[in-house]
Amino acid sequence: MEGTTVLTIAIPVLVALGALVLFTTSRRRDTGAALSREARKRDRSPSPFLEDDQAGAVSGREVELAAARAGRGPGTDIEPVRPSAPVAYVPPDPEFIGVTRRQFFNRSIIAMFGLGLSGFGAACLAFLWPTLKGGFGGTITVGKLEDILSEATTAREPFYVSEGRFYLNPFPSSAISTAQSVYSDAVLPGIEQGVIALYQKCPHLGCRVPWCDTSQWFECGCHGSQYNRVGEKKGGPAPRGMDMFPVSVAGGTVSVDTGLVIQGVPIGTNSTGQEAEGPHCVSGGSH
Ligand code: FES
């Protein structure tokens, strides 16, 4: 399953769980289910102020009246309330009020859940945020075309750009006319400038395809697919040539758009006619 699909399912599930926790917590308070087990047990036990035969058949108010009567004793007069001067309001000391253990745990659970959810949400956003500039998925400015071609030709290996996961290789000028009838319009401007950008991911099952110094081909170590210098398939189980990225050259500077993957050319394309120039690094299949 794709990462984005997992996130699309996981985010609503987590939000729903969070809402459920908040709802249950507030509901417990509203319905009085938040009473402790001891308190509920005490409520169910018979009152010491009632006769045995009265227990279970009286209301809470009657229990309170019975307790008040028991405290006063028989024949005691009720002291009348005398008017007194109003007492100035003194706000309670917040430290004295404090919070109950239950409130503390409830708030801690909600706070921890909220923190976890917001952290997960921030991570998802960071993951899904589009890369508009630089890095894989964006347009990468590589450097001067002249320097890149010179370095690749001298070293006899492609110019590798790890940040963009692609190789830049010279495209022979003698093969451009053949390429114009086979390659997509998106990569032709780069080819006409004498350079091609090849995605390192093998079109077979996605392994990184390394360069083989001896054969001067790309040769995949996973299942043996082989491609010539410009990524055209030469052997192995791959279904096509190596995928490519569009290249643009402005003012002699090469930029590669890694946000657009162009499918490799069909099997059988051989615009350069380059054969293996030495021993292979992996044994190619006969597909
Ligand atoms: S992944 Fe490259 S040949 Fe299979």
py3Dmol code that shows the C-alpha trace and the ligand (Angstrom):
import py3Dmol

protein = """\
ATOM      1  CA  MET A   1       0.000   0.000   0.000  1.00  0.00           C
ATOM      2  CA  GLU A   2       1.274   3.478  -0.890  1.00  0.00           C
ATOM      3  CA  GLY A   3       2.441   5.708   2.003  1.00  0.00           C
ATOM      4  CA  THR A   4      -0.086   8.391   1.109  1.00  0.00           C
ATOM      5  CA  THR A   5      -2.926   5.837   1.171  1.00  0.00           C
ATOM      6  CA  VAL A   6      -1.910   4.712   4.674  1.00  0.00           C
ATOM      7  CA  LEU A   7      -1.852   8.330   5.837  1.00  0.00           C
ATOM      8  CA  THR A   8      -5.230   9.049   4.247  1.00  0.00           C
ATOM      9  CA  ILE A   9      -6.729   6.204   6.278  1.00  0.00           C
ATOM     10  CA  ALA A  10      -4.722   6.778   9.485  1.00  0.00           C
ATOM     11  CA  ILE A  11      -5.462  10.511   9.918  1.00  0.00           C
ATOM     12  CA  PRO A  12      -9.304  10.278   9.976  1.00  0.00           C
ATOM     13  CA  VAL A  13      -9.083   7.202  12.262  1.00  0.00           C
ATOM     14  CA  LEU A  14      -6.879   9.074  14.763  1.00  0.00           C
ATOM     15  CA  VAL A  15      -9.095  12.159  14.658  1.00  0.00           C
ATOM     16  CA  ALA A  16     -12.161   9.969  15.268  1.00  0.00           C
ATOM     17  CA  LEU A  17     -10.424   8.257  18.215  1.00  0.00           C
ATOM     18  CA  GLY A  18      -9.501  11.646  19.701  1.00  0.00           C
ATOM     19  CA  ALA A  19     -13.097  12.835  19.386  1.00  0.00           C
ATOM     20  CA  LEU A  20     -14.285   9.604  21.026  1.00  0.00           C
ATOM     21  CA  VAL A  21     -11.942  10.080  24.015  1.00  0.00           C
ATOM     22  CA  LEU A  22     -13.082  13.689  24.489  1.00  0.00           C
ATOM     23  CA  PHE A  23     -16.737  12.688  24.163  1.00  0.00           C
ATOM     24  CA  THR A  24     -16.463   9.811  26.655  1.00  0.00           C
ATOM     25  CA  THR A  25     -14.613  11.946  29.186  1.00  0.00           C
ATOM     26  CA  SER A  26     -17.181  14.744  29.113  1.00  0.00           C
ATOM     27  CA  ARG A  27     -20.058  12.246  29.149  1.00  0.00           C
ATOM     28  CA  ARG A  28     -18.685  10.506  32.237  1.00  0.00           C
ATOM     29  CA  ARG A  29     -18.713  13.826  34.048  1.00  0.00           C
ATOM     30  CA  ASP A  30     -22.235  14.721  32.894  1.00  0.00           C
ATOM     31  CA  THR A  31     -23.821  11.428  33.858  1.00  0.00           C
ATOM     32  CA  GLY A  32     -22.085  11.143  37.173  1.00  0.00           C
ATOM     33  CA  ALA A  33     -20.346   7.979  36.050  1.00  0.00           C
ATOM     34  CA  ALA A  34     -17.216   9.739  37.184  1.00  0.00           C
ATOM     35  CA  LEU A  35     -18.039   8.796  40.792  1.00  0.00           C
ATOM     36  CA  SER A  36     -15.461   6.510  42.244  1.00  0.00           C
ATOM     37  CA  ARG A  37     -16.185   2.865  42.840  1.00  0.00           C
ATOM     38  CA  GLU A  38     -15.915   3.444  46.635  1.00  0.00           C
ATOM     39  CA  ALA A  39     -18.433   6.303  46.457  1.00  0.00           C
ATOM     40  CA  ARG A  40     -20.911   4.243  44.485  1.00  0.00           C
ATOM     41  CA  LYS A  41     -20.490   1.343  46.918  1.00  0.00           C
ATOM     42  CA  ARG A  42     -21.064   3.636  49.888  1.00  0.00           C
ATOM     43  CA  ASP A  43     -24.232   4.973  48.239  1.00  0.00           C
ATOM     44  CA  ARG A  44     -25.598   1.480  47.882  1.00  0.00           C
ATOM     45  CA  SER A  45     -24.833   0.469  51.504  1.00  0.00           C
ATOM     46  CA  PRO A  46     -27.641   0.866  54.098  1.00  0.00           C
ATOM     47  CA  SER A  47     -27.666   4.168  55.994  1.00  0.00           C
ATOM     48  CA  PRO A  48     -26.724   3.995  59.698  1.00  0.00           C
ATOM     49  CA  PHE A  49     -29.459   6.526  60.401  1.00  0.00           C
ATOM     50  CA  LEU A  50     -32.332   4.354  59.147  1.00  0.00           C
ATOM     51  CA  GLU A  51     -34.028   1.324  60.557  1.00  0.00           C
ATOM     52  CA  ASP A  52     -33.238  -1.922  58.777  1.00  0.00           C
ATOM     53  CA  ASP A  53     -36.735  -2.163  57.295  1.00  0.00           C
ATOM     54  CA  GLN A  54     -36.447   1.376  55.893  1.00  0.00           C
ATOM     55  CA  ALA A  55     -33.208   0.752  53.998  1.00  0.00           C
ATOM     56  CA  GLY A  56     -33.593   0.735  50.213  1.00  0.00           C
ATOM     57  CA  ALA A  57     -37.090   2.323  50.289  1.00  0.00           C
ATOM     58  CA  VAL A  58     -36.225   5.922  51.119  1.00  0.00           C
ATOM     59  CA  SER A  59     -34.905   8.895  49.193  1.00  0.00           C
ATOM     60  CA  GLY A  60     -31.617  10.679  49.853  1.00  0.00           C
ATOM     61  CA  ARG A  61     -33.490  13.651  51.339  1.00  0.00           C
ATOM     62  CA  GLU A  62     -35.105  11.401  53.954  1.00  0.00           C
ATOM     63  CA  VAL A  63     -31.696  10.003  54.842  1.00  0.00           C
ATOM     64  CA  GLU A  64     -30.375  13.529  55.350  1.00  0.00           C
ATOM     65  CA  LEU A  65     -33.363  14.475  57.565  1.00  0.00           C
ATOM     66  CA  ALA A  66     -32.880  11.340  59.642  1.00  0.00           C
ATOM     67  CA  ALA A  67     -29.187  12.168  60.076  1.00  0.00           C
ATOM     68  CA  ALA A  68     -30.026  15.744  61.161  1.00  0.00           C
ATOM     69  CA  ARG A  69     -32.582  14.508  63.673  1.00  0.00           C
ATOM     70  CA  ALA A  70     -30.139  11.986  65.086  1.00  0.00           C
ATOM     71  CA  GLY A  71     -27.563  14.734  65.537  1.00  0.00           C
ATOM     72  CA  ARG A  72     -29.897  17.063  67.396  1.00  0.00           C
ATOM     73  CA  GLY A  73     -31.359  14.552  69.760  1.00  0.00           C
ATOM     74  CA  PRO A  74     -34.974  14.463  70.926  1.00  0.00           C
ATOM     75  CA  GLY A  75     -36.594  17.709  72.104  1.00  0.00           C
ATOM     76  CA  THR A  76     -33.830  20.002  70.918  1.00  0.00           C
ATOM     77  CA  ASP A  77     -35.111  23.328  69.575  1.00  0.00           C
ATOM     78  CA  ILE A  78     -33.895  24.636  66.319  1.00  0.00           C
ATOM     79  CA  GLU A  79     -31.798  27.738  66.747  1.00  0.00           C
ATOM     80  CA  PRO A  80     -33.375  30.571  64.684  1.00  0.00           C
ATOM     81  CA  VAL A  81     -31.147  32.219  62.146  1.00  0.00           C
ATOM     82  CA  ARG A  82     -30.233  35.734  63.220  1.00  0.00           C
ATOM     83  CA  PRO A  83     -29.539  38.457  60.685  1.00  0.00           C
ATOM     84  CA  SER A  84     -25.878  39.348  60.437  1.00  0.00           C
ATOM     85  CA  ALA A  85     -23.798  41.849  58.471  1.00  0.00           C
ATOM     86  CA  PRO A  86     -22.682  40.617  55.026  1.00  0.00           C
ATOM     87  CA  VAL A  87     -19.194  39.252  54.947  1.00  0.00           C
ATOM     88  CA  ALA A  88     -16.823  40.581  52.321  1.00  0.00           C
ATOM     89  CA  TYR A  89     -16.047  38.030  49.574  1.00  0.00           C
ATOM     90  CA  VAL A  90     -12.560  36.634  49.768  1.00  0.00           C
ATOM     91  CA  PRO A  91     -11.561  34.748  46.624  1.00  0.00           C
ATOM     92  CA  PRO A  92     -10.393  31.217  47.405  1.00  0.00           C
ATOM     93  CA  ASP A  93      -6.710  30.401  47.203  1.00  0.00           C
ATOM     94  CA  PRO A  94      -6.216  28.503  43.918  1.00  0.00           C
ATOM     95  CA  GLU A  95      -3.520  26.386  45.570  1.00  0.00           C
ATOM     96  CA  PHE A  96      -6.005  25.401  48.251  1.00  0.00           C
ATOM     97  CA  ILE A  97      -8.638  24.418  45.694  1.00  0.00           C
ATOM     98  CA  GLY A  98      -6.192  22.345  43.614  1.00  0.00           C
ATOM     99  CA  VAL A  99      -7.411  19.522  41.371  1.00  0.00           C
ATOM    100  CA  THR A 100      -8.625  16.072  42.201  1.00  0.00           C
ATOM    101  CA  ARG A 101      -6.648  13.018  41.221  1.00  0.00           C
ATOM    102  CA  ARG A 102      -9.353  12.100  38.716  1.00  0.00           C
ATOM    103  CA  GLN A 103      -9.219  15.536  37.095  1.00  0.00           C
ATOM    104  CA  PHE A 104      -5.441  15.345  36.982  1.00  0.00           C
ATOM    105  CA  PHE A 105      -5.455  11.965  35.205  1.00  0.00           C
ATOM    106  CA  ASN A 106      -8.242  12.966  32.803  1.00  0.00           C
ATOM    107  CA  ARG A 107      -6.460  16.144  31.834  1.00  0.00           C
ATOM    108  CA  SER A 108      -3.129  14.333  31.486  1.00  0.00           C
ATOM    109  CA  ILE A 109      -4.657  11.725  29.158  1.00  0.00           C
ATOM    110  CA  ILE A 110      -6.291  14.395  27.005  1.00  0.00           C
ATOM    111  CA  ALA A 111      -3.094  16.472  26.929  1.00  0.00           C
ATOM    112  CA  MET A 112      -0.943  13.465  25.979  1.00  0.00           C
ATOM    113  CA  PHE A 113      -3.390  12.375  23.299  1.00  0.00           C
ATOM    114  CA  GLY A 114      -3.563  15.919  21.931  1.00  0.00           C
ATOM    115  CA  LEU A 115       0.220  16.213  21.876  1.00  0.00           C
ATOM    116  CA  GLY A 116       0.623  12.866  20.139  1.00  0.00           C
ATOM    117  CA  LEU A 117      -2.056  13.713  17.585  1.00  0.00           C
ATOM    118  CA  SER A 118      -0.605  17.122  16.785  1.00  0.00           C
ATOM    119  CA  GLY A 119       2.907  15.631  16.471  1.00  0.00           C
ATOM    120  CA  PHE A 120       1.624  12.955  14.110  1.00  0.00           C
ATOM    121  CA  GLY A 121      -0.333  15.560  12.125  1.00  0.00           C
ATOM    122  CA  ALA A 122       2.738  17.791  11.810  1.00  0.00           C
ATOM    123  CA  ALA A 123       4.836  14.828  10.621  1.00  0.00           C
ATOM    124  CA  CYS A 124       2.190  13.927   8.017  1.00  0.00           C
ATOM    125  CA  LEU A 125       2.041  17.498   6.758  1.00  0.00           C
ATOM    126  CA  ALA A 126       5.823  17.661   6.504  1.00  0.00           C
ATOM    127  CA  PHE A 127       5.830  14.360   4.589  1.00  0.00           C
ATOM    128  CA  LEU A 128       3.081  15.427   2.172  1.00  0.00           C
ATOM    129  CA  TRP A 129       4.292  18.995   1.669  1.00  0.00           C
ATOM    130  CA  PRO A 130       5.344  19.304  -1.987  1.00  0.00           C
ATOM    131  CA  THR A 131       8.994  19.909  -2.692  1.00  0.00           C
ATOM    132  CA  LEU A 132       8.830  22.930  -4.924  1.00  0.00           C
ATOM    133  CA  LYS A 133      12.508  23.710  -5.167  1.00  0.00           C
ATOM    134  CA  GLY A 134      15.595  21.558  -5.090  1.00  0.00           C
ATOM    135  CA  GLY A 135      15.797  17.943  -3.969  1.00  0.00           C
ATOM    136  CA  PHE A 136      14.155  14.941  -5.560  1.00  0.00           C
ATOM    137  CA  GLY A 137      10.696  15.857  -6.879  1.00  0.00           C
ATOM    138  CA  GLY A 138      11.725  19.398  -7.806  1.00  0.00           C
ATOM    139  CA  THR A 139      13.925  21.064 -10.393  1.00  0.00           C
ATOM    140  CA  ILE A 140      17.620  20.628  -9.693  1.00  0.00           C
ATOM    141  CA  THR A 141      20.272  22.966 -11.055  1.00  0.00           C
ATOM    142  CA  VAL A 142      23.279  20.755 -11.704  1.00  0.00           C
ATOM    143  CA  GLY A 143      25.973  23.008 -13.167  1.00  0.00           C
ATOM    144  CA  LYS A 144      27.625  24.001 -16.424  1.00  0.00           C
ATOM    145  CA  LEU A 145      26.907  21.683 -19.341  1.00  0.00           C
ATOM    146  CA  GLU A 146      30.460  21.950 -20.592  1.00  0.00           C
ATOM    147  CA  ASP A 147      31.911  20.873 -17.232  1.00  0.00           C
ATOM    148  CA  ILE A 148      29.481  17.981 -16.857  1.00  0.00           C
ATOM    149  CA  LEU A 149      30.160  16.557 -20.331  1.00  0.00           C
ATOM    150  CA  SER A 150      33.886  16.995 -19.918  1.00  0.00           C
ATOM    151  CA  GLU A 151      33.919  15.243 -16.528  1.00  0.00           C
ATOM    152  CA  ALA A 152      31.785  12.341 -17.787  1.00  0.00           C
ATOM    153  CA  THR A 153      33.916  11.878 -20.896  1.00  0.00           C
ATOM    154  CA  THR A 154      37.233  12.041 -19.049  1.00  0.00           C
ATOM    155  CA  ALA A 155      36.177   9.686 -16.248  1.00  0.00           C
ATOM    156  CA  ARG A 156      34.362   7.362 -18.680  1.00  0.00           C
ATOM    157  CA  GLU A 157      31.414   7.198 -16.336  1.00  0.00           C
ATOM    158  CA  PRO A 158      28.143   9.087 -15.950  1.00  0.00           C
ATOM    159  CA  PHE A 159      27.878  12.294 -13.918  1.00  0.00           C
ATOM    160  CA  TYR A 160      25.865  11.123 -10.900  1.00  0.00           C
ATOM    161  CA  VAL A 161      23.577  13.522  -9.005  1.00  0.00           C
ATOM    162  CA  SER A 162      22.584  11.768  -5.772  1.00  0.00           C
ATOM    163  CA  GLU A 163      20.252  14.587  -4.688  1.00  0.00           C
ATOM    164  CA  GLY A 164      18.132  14.012  -7.797  1.00  0.00           C
ATOM    165  CA  ARG A 165      18.702  10.232  -8.083  1.00  0.00           C
ATOM    166  CA  PHE A 166      19.776  10.476 -11.726  1.00  0.00           C
ATOM    167  CA  TYR A 167      22.774  10.090 -14.006  1.00  0.00           C
ATOM    168  CA  LEU A 168      23.751  12.582 -16.689  1.00  0.00           C
ATOM    169  CA  ASN A 169      25.461  11.058 -19.698  1.00  0.00           C
ATOM    170  CA  PRO A 170      26.598  12.561 -22.996  1.00  0.00           C
ATOM    171  CA  PHE A 171      24.261  11.790 -25.900  1.00  0.00           C
ATOM    172  CA  PRO A 172      26.281  11.282 -29.119  1.00  0.00           C
ATOM    173  CA  SER A 173      25.501  13.895 -31.759  1.00  0.00           C
ATOM    174  CA  SER A 174      25.526  11.168 -34.432  1.00  0.00           C
ATOM    175  CA  ALA A 175      22.500   9.524 -32.771  1.00  0.00           C
ATOM    176  CA  ILE A 176      20.351  12.641 -32.412  1.00  0.00           C
ATOM    177  CA  SER A 177      18.532  12.253 -35.727  1.00  0.00           C
ATOM    178  CA  THR A 178      17.554   8.658 -34.860  1.00  0.00           C
ATOM    179  CA  ALA A 179      16.519   9.741 -31.357  1.00  0.00           C
ATOM    180  CA  GLN A 180      14.202  12.434 -32.716  1.00  0.00           C
ATOM    181  CA  SER A 181      11.872   9.774 -34.097  1.00  0.00           C
ATOM    182  CA  VAL A 182      11.864   7.625 -30.937  1.00  0.00           C
ATOM    183  CA  TYR A 183      12.280   9.809 -27.842  1.00  0.00           C
ATOM    184  CA  SER A 184       9.529  11.862 -26.220  1.00  0.00           C
ATOM    185  CA  ASP A 185       9.317  15.624 -26.810  1.00  0.00           C
ATOM    186  CA  ALA A 186       9.978  16.165 -23.098  1.00  0.00           C
ATOM    187  CA  VAL A 187      13.534  14.784 -23.278  1.00  0.00           C
ATOM    188  CA  LEU A 188      14.476  15.823 -26.839  1.00  0.00           C
ATOM    189  CA  PRO A 189      15.585  19.383 -25.890  1.00  0.00           C
ATOM    190  CA  GLY A 190      18.238  17.872 -23.571  1.00  0.00           C
ATOM    191  CA  ILE A 191      19.265  15.251 -26.135  1.00  0.00           C
ATOM    192  CA  GLU A 192      19.675  17.972 -28.775  1.00  0.00           C
ATOM    193  CA  GLN A 193      22.013  19.745 -26.349  1.00  0.00           C
ATOM    194  CA  GLY A 194      24.032  16.524 -26.106  1.00  0.00           C
ATOM    195  CA  VAL A 195      22.952  15.290 -22.666  1.00  0.00           C
ATOM    196  CA  ILE A 196      20.443  12.825 -21.221  1.00  0.00           C
ATOM    197  CA  ALA A 197      19.245  12.422 -17.606  1.00  0.00           C
ATOM    198  CA  LEU A 198      18.545   8.807 -16.602  1.00  0.00           C
ATOM    199  CA  TYR A 199      16.552   7.866 -13.485  1.00  0.00           C
ATOM    200  CA  GLN A 200      18.613   5.486 -11.341  1.00  0.00           C
ATOM    201  CA  LYS A 201      15.580   3.295 -10.564  1.00  0.00           C
ATOM    202  CA  CYS A 202      15.448   0.099 -12.609  1.00  0.00           C
ATOM    203  CA  PRO A 203      12.192  -0.098 -14.587  1.00  0.00           C
ATOM    204  CA  HIS A 204      12.030  -3.823 -13.774  1.00  0.00           C
ATOM    205  CA  LEU A 205      11.506  -3.911  -9.986  1.00  0.00           C
ATOM    206  CA  GLY A 206      13.020  -0.639  -8.813  1.00  0.00           C
ATOM    207  CA  CYS A 207      16.597  -1.465  -7.740  1.00  0.00           C
ATOM    208  CA  ARG A 208      19.213   1.229  -8.189  1.00  0.00           C
ATOM    209  CA  VAL A 209      21.057   0.515 -11.436  1.00  0.00           C
ATOM    210  CA  PRO A 210      24.821   1.003 -11.108  1.00  0.00           C
ATOM    211  CA  TRP A 211      27.284   1.848 -13.858  1.00  0.00           C
ATOM    212  CA  CYS A 212      29.612  -0.922 -15.026  1.00  0.00           C
ATOM    213  CA  ASP A 213      33.056   0.492 -15.785  1.00  0.00           C
ATOM    214  CA  THR A 214      34.210  -2.441 -17.875  1.00  0.00           C
ATOM    215  CA  SER A 215      31.247  -2.848 -20.223  1.00  0.00           C
ATOM    216  CA  GLN A 216      30.419   0.900 -20.183  1.00  0.00           C
ATOM    217  CA  TRP A 217      26.774  -0.039 -19.697  1.00  0.00           C
ATOM    218  CA  PHE A 218      24.343   0.294 -16.812  1.00  0.00           C
ATOM    219  CA  GLU A 219      23.899  -3.178 -15.291  1.00  0.00           C
ATOM    220  CA  CYS A 220      21.338  -3.968 -12.607  1.00  0.00           C
ATOM    221  CA  GLY A 221      22.630  -6.312  -9.910  1.00  0.00           C
ATOM    222  CA  CYS A 222      19.148  -7.457  -8.861  1.00  0.00           C
ATOM    223  CA  HIS A 223      18.025  -9.465 -11.893  1.00  0.00           C
ATOM    224  CA  GLY A 224      20.616  -8.671 -14.532  1.00  0.00           C
ATOM    225  CA  SER A 225      18.939  -6.034 -16.715  1.00  0.00           C
ATOM    226  CA  GLN A 226      21.439  -4.175 -18.893  1.00  0.00           C
ATOM    227  CA  TYR A 227      21.196  -0.802 -20.608  1.00  0.00           C
ATOM    228  CA  ASN A 228      23.620   1.018 -22.896  1.00  0.00           C
ATOM    229  CA  ARG A 229      25.172   4.396 -22.144  1.00  0.00           C
ATOM    230  CA  VAL A 230      21.984   6.330 -22.923  1.00  0.00           C
ATOM    231  CA  GLY A 231      19.722   3.897 -21.030  1.00  0.00           C
ATOM    232  CA  GLU A 232      18.378   1.810 -23.941  1.00  0.00           C
ATOM    233  CA  LYS A 233      17.676  -1.760 -22.873  1.00  0.00           C
ATOM    234  CA  LYS A 234      20.195  -4.379 -23.996  1.00  0.00           C
ATOM    235  CA  GLY A 235      19.356  -7.435 -21.882  1.00  0.00           C
ATOM    236  CA  GLY A 236      17.577  -8.868 -18.839  1.00  0.00           C
ATOM    237  CA  PRO A 237      13.943  -8.841 -17.706  1.00  0.00           C
ATOM    238  CA  ALA A 238      13.295  -5.045 -17.746  1.00  0.00           C
ATOM    239  CA  PRO A 239      10.190  -4.096 -19.766  1.00  0.00           C
ATOM    240  CA  ARG A 240      11.813  -0.990 -21.405  1.00  0.00           C
ATOM    241  CA  GLY A 241      14.805   1.291 -21.308  1.00  0.00           C
ATOM    242  CA  MET A 242      15.737   3.336 -18.243  1.00  0.00           C
ATOM    243  CA  ASP A 243      13.283   6.097 -17.340  1.00  0.00           C
ATOM    244  CA  MET A 244      14.375   9.695 -17.944  1.00  0.00           C
ATOM    245  CA  PHE A 245      13.901  13.244 -16.696  1.00  0.00           C
ATOM    246  CA  PRO A 246      13.503  16.376 -18.840  1.00  0.00           C
ATOM    247  CA  VAL A 247      16.706  18.434 -19.108  1.00  0.00           C
ATOM    248  CA  SER A 248      16.860  22.136 -19.913  1.00  0.00           C
ATOM    249  CA  VAL A 249      19.971  24.162 -20.631  1.00  0.00           C
ATOM    250  CA  ALA A 250      19.798  27.910 -20.054  1.00  0.00           C
ATOM    251  CA  GLY A 251      22.893  30.089 -20.337  1.00  0.00           C
ATOM    252  CA  GLY A 252      25.011  26.937 -20.407  1.00  0.00           C
ATOM    253  CA  THR A 253      23.585  25.747 -17.058  1.00  0.00           C
ATOM    254  CA  VAL A 254      21.850  22.381 -16.836  1.00  0.00           C
ATOM    255  CA  SER A 255      18.605  21.961 -14.879  1.00  0.00           C
ATOM    256  CA  VAL A 256      16.773  18.679 -14.463  1.00  0.00           C
ATOM    257  CA  ASP A 257      13.085  18.423 -13.561  1.00  0.00           C
ATOM    258  CA  THR A 258      12.813  15.350 -11.312  1.00  0.00           C
ATOM    259  CA  GLY A 259       9.081  15.968 -10.810  1.00  0.00           C
ATOM    260  CA  LEU A 260       8.339  14.466 -14.225  1.00  0.00           C
ATOM    261  CA  VAL A 261       9.436  10.886 -14.957  1.00  0.00           C
ATOM    262  CA  ILE A 262       9.464  10.034 -18.659  1.00  0.00           C
ATOM    263  CA  GLN A 263       9.125   6.316 -19.465  1.00  0.00           C
ATOM    264  CA  GLY A 264      12.140   4.675 -21.035  1.00  0.00           C
ATOM    265  CA  VAL A 265      12.235   3.892 -24.753  1.00  0.00           C
ATOM    266  CA  PRO A 266      10.769   0.577 -25.969  1.00  0.00           C
ATOM    267  CA  ILE A 267      12.803  -2.636 -26.131  1.00  0.00           C
ATOM    268  CA  GLY A 268      14.708  -2.814 -29.400  1.00  0.00           C
ATOM    269  CA  THR A 269      15.584   0.882 -29.526  1.00  0.00           C
ATOM    270  CA  ASN A 270      19.276   1.222 -30.347  1.00  0.00           C
ATOM    271  CA  SER A 271      19.920   4.778 -31.423  1.00  0.00           C
ATOM    272  CA  THR A 272      23.621   4.827 -30.510  1.00  0.00           C
ATOM    273  CA  GLY A 273      24.601   1.307 -31.600  1.00  0.00           C
ATOM    274  CA  GLN A 274      26.905   1.090 -28.561  1.00  0.00           C
ATOM    275  CA  GLU A 275      27.884  -2.491 -27.766  1.00  0.00           C
ATOM    276  CA  ALA A 276      29.518  -3.692 -24.544  1.00  0.00           C
ATOM    277  CA  GLU A 277      33.081  -2.420 -24.434  1.00  0.00           C
ATOM    278  CA  GLY A 278      34.418  -5.077 -22.053  1.00  0.00           C
ATOM    279  CA  PRO A 279      33.353  -7.774 -19.560  1.00  0.00           C
ATOM    280  CA  HIS A 280      29.959  -7.399 -17.931  1.00  0.00           C
ATOM    281  CA  CYS A 281      29.556  -6.744 -14.216  1.00  0.00           C
ATOM    282  CA  VAL A 282      26.445  -8.928 -14.040  1.00  0.00           C
ATOM    283  CA  SER A 283      25.254 -11.670 -16.337  1.00  0.00           C
ATOM    284  CA  GLY A 284      22.348 -10.342 -18.393  1.00  0.00           C
ATOM    285  CA  GLY A 285      19.244 -12.346 -19.155  1.00  0.00           C
ATOM    286  CA  SER A 286      18.289 -13.316 -22.655  1.00  0.00           C
ATOM    287  CA  HIS A 287      14.909 -11.522 -22.607  1.00  0.00           C
TER     288      HIS A 287
END
"""
ligand_1 = """\
4
FES
S 15.268 -4.666 -10.571
Fe 16.733 -4.364 -12.101
S 16.643 -6.153 -13.196
Fe 15.172 -6.432 -11.703
"""
view = py3Dmol.view(width=600, height=400)
view.addModel(protein, "pdb")
view.setStyle({"model": 0}, {"cartoon": {"style": "trace"}})
view.addModel(ligand_1, "xyz")
view.setStyle({"model": 1}, {"stick": {}})
view.zoomTo()
view.show()
